[in-house]
Each structure stands twice: as C-alpha cells, then as structure tokens.
Amino acid sequence: MLKWFEQTLYEMEANGEIAIVLGHHPPGCNACLDQWSKRYQAISDRFQNVIRFSLFGHVHKEMHNVIKSQSGKSIGINIWTGATTPYSDLPAYPNFRRIIVDAETML
C-alpha cells in the first residue's frame, strides 16, 4: 500500500499536482502500526510539496497533529475527524467538517 502511495505521489509531483490524503487509521495512534507510521512519516516528509493535508478517522475524536520532518520542521497537518459511534464514554454527536480550499493555491 505504501509503495503504491509513494509511486502515486512521485507521479503527482512530476505532473505538478497536489494531494489531499484521506485515510482511516491515522499514523502514530497505535503502537502495533509503529513501523507503518514511520514509513508514512518518511513519505510525508519527502512529498511535503505535494501533500496539502491529511484527513483520518478511526479514533472517534476531533483531533489534529502537526507533521514534523526528520529535522523537526513543521511540514503539514493531520486532521482526525470524529464519528457518530455510540460508545458509552464518547458523545455520539454527528460530526461534519467543512474545508475551504483556495482554487488557485490549493491551500
């Protein structure tokens, strides 16, 4: 999966395109995915000029984290969206997010 992702980003970079990444499981939120998260981080670092931001689910809470490069420079943001899962310890409010992207800069 990550090999495909990286190859797609290479192609997008060559074509001058940008990416908004949508995924289910956010990197770094589960110890069993540590190696996957490190590889995803390296890809995010390499393609910081292509990836505008990333949206993830899975954690059932509204959260975000700043993506840092290997040198510690801020290079992007991951947004973790909430859910309507009726867990007893989490509110089950409907969750929507509106994101406005500038058509010229794609920011």
ROVEXNU-740866 format. One record per atom (N, C-alpha, C, O): atom name; x, y, z. Coordinates in steps of 0.001 Angstrom, whole numbers. Layout:
BEGIN
NUFI  atomo        X        Y        Z
NUFI     CA        X        Y        Z
...
***
This chain:
BEGIN
NUFI  atomo        X        Y        Z
NUFI      N      824    -1183        0
NUFI     CA        0        0        0
NUFI      C      877     1259        0
NUFI      O      627     2196     -758
NUFI      N     1898     1270      851
NUFI     CA     2749     2458      907
NUFI      C     3610     2605     -348
NUFI      O     3936     3721     -753
NUFI      N     3973     1490     -958
NUFI     CA     4721     1564    -2218
NUFI      C     3855     2228    -3297
NUFI      O     4327     3095    -4033
NUFI      N     2589     1815    -3384
NUFI     CA     1659     2434    -4324
NUFI      C     1495     3916    -4011
NUFI      O     1519     4748    -4917
NUFI      N     1328     4249    -2737
NUFI     CA     1149     5631    -2308
NUFI      C     2342     6485    -2732
NUFI      O     2175     7567    -3294
NUFI      N     3532     5992    -2460
NUFI     CA     4750     6727    -2818
NUFI      C     4862     6907    -4330
NUFI      O     5194     7994    -4802
NUFI      N     4589     5851    -5089
NUFI     CA     4658     5939    -6553
NUFI      C     3643     6951    -7089
NUFI      O     3951     7721    -7998
NUFI      N     2441     6948    -6528
NUFI     CA     1406     7906    -6935
NUFI      C     1867     9333    -6659
NUFI      O     1656    10223    -7483
NUFI      N     2495     9557    -5509
NUFI     CA     2986    10896    -5181
NUFI      C     4123    11323    -6107
NUFI      O     4211    12498    -6465
NUFI      N     4996    10391    -6502
NUFI     CA     6031    10703    -7493
NUFI      C     5393    11180    -8794
NUFI      O     5820    12178    -9375
NUFI      N     4369    10461    -9245
NUFI     CA     3686    10831   -10484
NUFI      C     3000    12187   -10352
NUFI      O     3049    13003   -11272
NUFI      N     2369    12423    -9219
NUFI     CA     1705    13708    -8993
NUFI      C     2723    14842    -8974
NUFI      O     2475    15915    -9524
NUFI      N     3860    14605    -8347
NUFI     CA     4913    15621    -8304
NUFI      C     5401    15947    -9716
NUFI      O     5577    17114   -10066
NUFI      N     5616    14915   -10517
NUFI     CA     6091    15105   -11894
NUFI      C     5083    15885   -12729
NUFI      O     5463    16617   -13643
NUFI      N     3805    15731   -12417
NUFI     CA     2743    16423   -13159
NUFI      C     2359    17767   -12546
NUFI      O     1453    18435   -13044
NUFI      N     3039    18173   -11467
NUFI     CA     2731    19446   -10819
NUFI      C     1404    19443   -10083
NUFI      O      779    20492    -9930
NUFI      N      963    18268    -9623
NUFI     CA     -323    18139    -8932
NUFI      C     -133    18203    -7424
NUFI      O      991    18125    -6927
NUFI      N    -1229    18345    -6705
NUFI     CA    -1210    18318    -5246
NUFI      C    -2107    17185    -4768
NUFI      O    -2935    16668    -5518
NUFI      N    -1924    16806    -3498
NUFI     CA    -2706    15706    -2935
NUFI      C    -3338    16126    -1615
NUFI      O    -2727    16828     -810
NUFI      N    -4556    15688    -1413
NUFI     CA    -5217    15728     -117
NUFI      C    -5443    14260      226
NUFI      O    -6160    13553     -481
NUFI      N    -4832    13813     1304
NUFI     CA    -4831    12384     1658
NUFI      C    -6005    12084     2575
NUFI      O    -6219    12778     3569
NUFI      N    -6766    11049     2240
NUFI     CA    -7865    10569     3069
NUFI      C    -7553     9139     3485
NUFI      O    -7233     8302     2641
NUFI      N    -7643     8857     4768
NUFI     CA    -7353     7518     5243
NUFI      C    -8170     7184     6471
NUFI      O    -8791     8059     7074
NUFI      N    -8169     5931     6835
NUFI     CA    -8929     5527     8012
NUFI      C    -8082     5610     9280
NUFI      O    -8443     6319    10219
NUFI      N    -6974     4902     9314
NUFI     CA    -6163     4807    10525
NUFI      C    -5050     5851    10486
NUFI      O    -4177     5783     9620
NUFI      N    -5064     6820    11415
NUFI     CA    -4021     7853    11399
NUFI      C    -2671     7307    11842
NUFI      O    -2604     6425    12699
NUFI      N    -1607     7825    11266
NUFI     CA     -285     7375    11693
NUFI      C       -7     7782    13129
NUFI      O     -401     8862    13570
NUFI      N      675     6907    13851
NUFI     CA     1120     7232    15191
NUFI      C      127     7025    16306
NUFI      O      435     7361    17450
NUFI      N    -1066     6482    16035
NUFI     CA    -2038     6352    17126
NUFI      C    -2131     4930    17672
NUFI      O    -2979     4659    18523
NUFI      N    -1291     4027    17210
NUFI     CA    -1348     2648    17685
NUFI      C       54     2043    17614
NUFI      O      674     2046    16551
NUFI      N      547     1536    18712
NUFI     CA     1908     1001    18772
NUFI      C     2137     -134    17773
NUFI      O     3258     -309    17296
NUFI      N     1103     -903    17449
NUFI     CA     1294    -2023    16525
NUFI      C     1523    -1548    15094
NUFI      O     1957    -2328    14246
NUFI      N     1239     -289    14820
NUFI     CA     1474      263    13485
NUFI      C     2695     1176    13467
NUFI      O     2813     2028    12588
NUFI      N     3596     1011    14417
NUFI     CA     4742     1903    14557
NUFI      C     5597     1958    13295
NUFI      O     5947     3045    12836
NUFI      N     5938      805    12729
NUFI     CA     6780      791    11523
NUFI      C     6058     1415    10338
NUFI      O     6663     2148     9556
NUFI      N     4757     1125    10199
NUFI     CA     3965     1741     9136
NUFI      C     3971     3256     9302
NUFI      O     4148     3990     8330
NUFI      N     3778     3722    10530
NUFI     CA     3738     5162    10804
NUFI      C     5063     5828    10464
NUFI      O     5084     6931     9919
NUFI      N     6162     5166    10782
NUFI     CA     7479     5734    10461
NUFI      C     7678     5840     8958
NUFI      O     8219     6833     8470
NUFI      N     7249     4834     8230
NUFI     CA     7373     4867     6767
NUFI      C     6457     5940     6180
NUFI      O     6853     6677     5277
NUFI      N     5232     6021     6697
NUFI     CA     4299     7054     6237
NUFI      C     4890     8441     6509
NUFI      O     4789     9337     5671
NUFI      N     5502     8613     7674
NUFI     CA     6138     9880     8040
NUFI      C     7243    10236     7041
NUFI      O     7348    11384     6610
NUFI      N     8058     9257     6678
NUFI     CA     9138     9498     5716
NUFI      C     8577     9913     4358
NUFI      O     9126    10798     3700
NUFI      N     7490     9278     3942
NUFI     CA     6848     9648     2671
NUFI      C     6271    11056     2768
NUFI      O     6410    11845     1833
NUFI      N     5628    11382     3886
NUFI     CA     5081    12729     4085
NUFI      C     6179    13773     4048
NUFI      O     5997    14858     3495
NUFI      N     7311    13448     4633
NUFI     CA     8455    14354     4636
NUFI      C     8946    14586     3211
NUFI      O     9157    15726     2796
NUFI      N     9125    13508     2474
NUFI     CA     9635    13605     1102
NUFI      C     8683    14387      198
NUFI      O     9130    15162     -648
NUFI      N     7377    14190      369
NUFI     CA     6402    14803     -538
NUFI      C     5628    15950      113
NUFI      O     4457    16166     -197
NUFI      N     6282    16681     1011
NUFI     CA     5622    17806     1669
NUFI      C     5203    18878      675
NUFI      O     4302    19666      964
NUFI      N     5837    18923     -484
NUFI     CA     5460    19877    -1526
NUFI      C     4223    19438    -2306
NUFI      O     3644    20236    -3043
NUFI      N     3817    18191    -2153
NUFI     CA     2666    17646    -2877
NUFI      C     1451    17509    -1953
NUFI      O      334    17852    -2341
NUFI      N     1665    17013     -742
NUFI     CA      558    16757      191
NUFI      C      177    18052      902
NUFI      O      999    18648     1598
NUFI      N    -1077    18489      724
NUFI     CA    -1547    19709     1392
NUFI      C    -1971    19439     2828
NUFI      O    -1592    20173     3741
NUFI      N    -2762    18381     3029
NUFI     CA    -3139    17947     4375
NUFI      C    -3718    16559     4285
NUFI      O    -3992    16056     3195
NUFI      N    -3906    15934     5447
NUFI     CA    -4432    14571     5512
NUFI      C    -5609    14519     6464
NUFI      O    -5610    15183     7500
NUFI      N    -6610    13729     6112
NUFI     CA    -7788    13511     6954
NUFI      C    -7871    12034     7317
NUFI      O    -7740    11165     6455
NUFI      N    -8089    11756     8604
NUFI     CA    -8198    10381     9078
NUFI      C    -9392    10229    10004
NUFI      O    -9913    11218    10520
NUFI      N    -9818     9016    10213
NUFI     CA   -10894     8697    11148
NUFI      C   -10353     7809    12250
NUFI      O    -9301     8103    12816
NUFI      N   -11029     6759    12557
NUFI     CA   -10653     5675    13450
NUFI      C   -10690     6009    14941
NUFI      O   -11167     5189    15726
NUFI      N   -10211     7169    15357
NUFI     CA   -10063     7441    16785
NUFI      C   -11344     7964    17435
NUFI      O   -11409     8053    18661
NUFI      N   -12354     8311    16652
NUFI     CA   -13662     8738    17152
NUFI      C   -13613    10024    17968
NUFI      O   -14502    10277    18781
NUFI      N   -12594    10828    17761
NUFI     CA   -12469    12104    18450
NUFI      C   -11976    13147    17467
NUFI      O   -11287    12827    16498
NUFI      N   -12335    14403    17723
NUFI     CA   -11799    15508    16939
NUFI      C   -10394    15804    17441
NUFI      O   -10215    16206    18591
NUFI      N    -9413    15609    16599
NUFI     CA    -8025    15841    16982
NUFI      C    -7245    16306    15758
NUFI      O    -7736    16221    14632
NUFI      N    -6058    16785    15977
NUFI     CA    -5141    17070    14884
NUFI      C    -3721    16961    15408
NUFI      O    -3479    17030    16613
NUFI      N    -2803    16794    14499
NUFI     CA    -1402    16857    14881
NUFI      C     -608    17461    13736
NUFI      O     -954    17306    12564
NUFI      N      449    18141    14096
NUFI     CA     1328    18756    13119
NUFI      C     2360    17718    12704
NUFI      O     2973    17062    13547
NUFI      N     2544    17577    11401
NUFI     CA     3526    16639    10871
NUFI      C     4883    17344    10885
NUFI      O     5024    18459    10384
NUFI      N     5856    16686    11457
NUFI     CA     7212    17236    11522
NUFI      C     8136    16434    10615
NUFI      O     8001    15217    10484
NUFI      N     9075    17137     9992
NUFI     CA    10074    16452     9187
NUFI      C    11078    15770    10111
NUFI      O    11019    15932    11329
NUFI      N    11991    15012     9529
NUFI     CA    13022    14352    10328
NUFI      C    13856    15367    11100
NUFI      O    14382    15057    12169
NUFI      N    13978    16586    10561
NUFI     CA    14766    17634    11224
NUFI      C    13942    18431    12238
NUFI      O    14476    19301    12926
NUFI      N    12631    18133    12332
NUFI     CA    11780    18827    13297
NUFI      C    11002    19998    12725
NUFI      O    10264    20657    13458
NUFI      N    11145    20276    11434
NUFI     CA    10423    21361    10773
NUFI      C     8959    20962    10573
NUFI      O     8676    19832    10175
NUFI      N     8033    21877    10846
NUFI     CA     6607    21614    10585
NUFI      C     6372    21585     9086
NUFI      O     6711    22534     8379
NUFI      N     5780    20476     8596
NUFI     CA     5599    20338     7152
NUFI      C     4154    20073     6740
NUFI      O     3863    20030     5545
NUFI      N     3245    19895     7691
NUFI     CA     1862    19626     7327
NUFI      C     1012    19370     8548
NUFI      O     1457    19522     9686
NUFI      N     -239    18971     8284
NUFI     CA    -1164    18697     9378
NUFI      C    -1995    17462     9063
NUFI      O    -2419    17260     7925
NUFI      N    -2221    16648    10071
NUFI     CA    -3167    15533    10003
NUFI      C    -4391    15947    10807
NUFI      O    -4270    16404    11943
NUFI      N    -5550    15790    10223
NUFI     CA    -6804    16088    10914
NUFI      C    -7510    14766    11160
NUFI      O    -7757    14010    10220
NUFI      N    -7840    14480    12419
NUFI     CA    -8548    13260    12791
NUFI      C    -9978    13661    13090
NUFI      O   -10242    14394    14043
NUFI      N   -10894    13179    12277
NUFI     CA   -12291    13562    12433
NUFI      C   -13012    12642    13397
NUFI      O   -12632    11485    13572
NUFI      N   -14037    13154    14009
NUFI     CA   -14836    12386    14953
NUFI      C   -15778    11432    14245
NUFI      O   -15685    11233    13034
NUFI      N   -16676    10852    15000
NUFI     CA   -17610     9879    14437
NUFI      C   -18933     9959    15183
NUFI      O   -19088    10748    16115
NUFI      N   -19870     9144    14765
NUFI     CA   -21161     9072    15460
NUFI      C   -21309     7757    16205
NUFI      O   -22418     7372    16573
NUFI      N   -20205     7069    16428
NUFI     CA   -20235     5792    17131
NUFI      C   -20786     5984    18537
NUFI      O   -20274     6823    19278
NUFI      N   -21802     5242    18922
NUFI     CA   -22421     5426    20243
NUFI      C   -21691     4696    21363
NUFI      O   -22285     3859    22043
NUFI      N   -20415     5000    21563
NUFI     CA   -19700     4443    22715
NUFI      C   -20226     5104    23978
NUFI      O   -20601     6277    23952
NUFI      N   -20259     4377    25073
NUFI     CA   -20798     4934    26316
NUFI      C   -19925     6061    26874
NUFI      O   -20430     6949    27561
NUFI      N   -18625     6032    26585
NUFI     CA   -17743     7067    27116
NUFI      C   -17478     8210    26134
NUFI      O   -16726     9132    26449
NUFI      N   -18089     8158    24949
NUFI     CA   -17914     9221    23961
NUFI      C   -19274     9745    23526
NUFI      O   -20200     8958    23330
NUFI      N   -19412    11047    23372
NUFI     CA   -20693    11565    22875
NUFI      C   -20928    11102    21439
NUFI      O   -19976    10953    20673
NUFI      N   -22144    10883    21084
NUFI     CA   -22487    10387    19744
NUFI      C   -23077    11506    18894
NUFI      O   -24070    11297    18197
NUFI      N   -22481    12675    18946
NUFI     CA   -22972    13789    18146
NUFI      C   -22528    13625    16697
NUFI      O   -21401    13203    16438
NUFI      N   -23403    13954    15755
NUFI     CA   -22984    13893    14341
NUFI      C   -21784    14818    14133
NUFI      O   -21694    15887    14737
NUFI      N   -20891    14395    13292
NUFI     CA   -19660    15123    13076
NUFI      C   -19511    15469    11612
NUFI      O   -19529    14584    10756
NUFI      N   -19365    16730    11320
NUFI     CA   -19162    17192     9958
NUFI      C   -17999    18168     9968
NUFI      O   -17743    18834    10971
NUFI      N   -17317    18246     8874
NUFI     CA   -16212    19189     8745
NUFI      C   -16295    19829     7371
NUFI      O   -16425    19136     6361
NUFI      N   -16222    21119     7335
NUFI     CA   -16205    21860     6079
NUFI      C   -14807    22421     5904
NUFI      O   -14296    23123     6777
NUFI      N   -14197    22115     4784
NUFI     CA   -12855    22598     4500
NUFI      C   -12919    23415     3218
NUFI      O   -13390    22939     2185
NUFI      N   -12448    24628     3298
NUFI     CA   -12440    25521     2143
NUFI      C   -11026    25555     1589
NUFI      O   -10074    25849     2310
NUFI      N   -10897    25256      317
NUFI     CA    -9597    25223     -347
NUFI      C    -9581    26292    -1440
NUFI      O   -10484    26350    -2275
NUFI      N    -8556    27129    -1428
NUFI     CA    -8384    28148    -2450
NUFI      C    -8090    27472    -3783
NUFI      O    -7136    26700    -3877
NUFI      N    -8873    27739    -4801
NUFI     CA    -8743    27062    -6089
NUFI      C    -7407    27361    -6783
NUFI      O    -6902    26531    -7539
NUFI      N    -6846    28525    -6532
NUFI     CA    -5584    28898    -7184
NUFI      C    -4369    28252    -6492
NUFI      O    -3506    27671    -7150
NUFI      N    -4320    28361    -5182
NUFI     CA    -3151    27844    -4461
NUFI      C    -3355    26446    -3909
NUFI      O    -2388    25785    -3531
NUFI      N    -4605    25981    -3855
NUFI     CA    -4965    24688    -3274
NUFI      C    -4553    24605    -1810
NUFI      O    -4207    23534    -1312
NUFI      N    -4592    25749    -1123
NUFI     CA    -4322    25804      315
NUFI      C    -5605    26064     1054
NUFI      O    -5604    26148     2282
***
